């Protein structure tokens, strides 16, 4: 005995006190989304499906980031954004361009958004014992970054899954462990130090069903003529992008064998307007909010959309060529540019150009096949379940550390 302590034998091991146990895979996942149309929520729903397969028994909770400030605030923000996109698109485009071109403006904006939502998220997470937090909405990512950098004790892994074909700086944060993106050149747009280390090129976050139904089968289910050239026109949940103008232009263009499927989302006004056009069903079939978008999309030859959000990812997964008609300001135009660089989309800036592009695709089978092939190749090897499995690296198995000391 020496100083009241026994002398250790030469071969005796010291086992360090174990750290608090961490699961090797998450038992509960919190997904932060945003009620801005349906795109962010659709991505969250797709991730929920994949998580159920990859981590059986894992509990998933989805939450609207904007509701951190209450439901009335969330509704006001959603209403304000829709009004801005519909009536004041130039204001949004100026803001978006400033984010992408000015590092100073982007940094100030990210800090303000992170602080505004991060403090509320801290209180929210105290009552939600999540092992992993995934954000499908940039404000959620900003809040997570603020929390990770201002509360050092918060160690829960954080992931951002970006359901868009363009990564603006408000999506990217050093405090996020993994960023899943849709294209490999995203770092040049993220403008965030270290983004390359956290970036993963992921699968499109779309729900099961897209890409599983053949064109022939889909047309049989929907009662559509197999010999028609079918165009799906959609503006997402809000019916954005001038669907009425697109339909009118295409109806006037007298393109042979053309049938238009128009999905108006939640816009009952748009749906009634299209019905009032009085076109026969073999020329125009309008829909409201649908649950079988995967079948309607599979039945089409080409998808006309506003160039933004999850709809284009659903089209690519199906796969169907896209025409971006009057791309939405900001992210719609930026996403369209990225898709066009990869032969995944064509653009039509006005109704006359749309008719020209549609006629070209309707008569040029080589062009149509080339674009469909590009979409198929873009999706090759991308499985949303594999993207979820890649998150396992955030959950290393805890191991006791043993060391030997000399006599």
Secondary structure, DSSP 8 states (H G I E B T S, - for coil): -BTTB----TT-EEE--------SS-SEEEEEE--SSSHHHHHHHHHHHHHHHHSTT-EEEEEEGGGGG-HHHHHHHHHHHHHHHHH-HHHHHHHHHHHHH-HHHHHHHHHHHHHHHHHHHHHHHTT---SEEEESSHHHHHHHHHHHHH-TT---EEEEE--SS---GGG--TT-SEEEESSTTTHHHH--TTHHHHEEE------TTTTSS-HHHHHHHHT--TTSEEEEEE-TTTT-S-HHHHHHHHHHHT-TTEEEEEE-TT-HHHHHHHHHT---TTTEEEE-S-S-HHHHHHH-SEEEE-S-HHHHHHHHHHT-EEEEES--TTHHHHHHHHHHHTTSEEEESSHHHHHHHHHHHHH-HHHHHHHHHHHHHHHTT--HHHHHHGGGGGS------EEE---
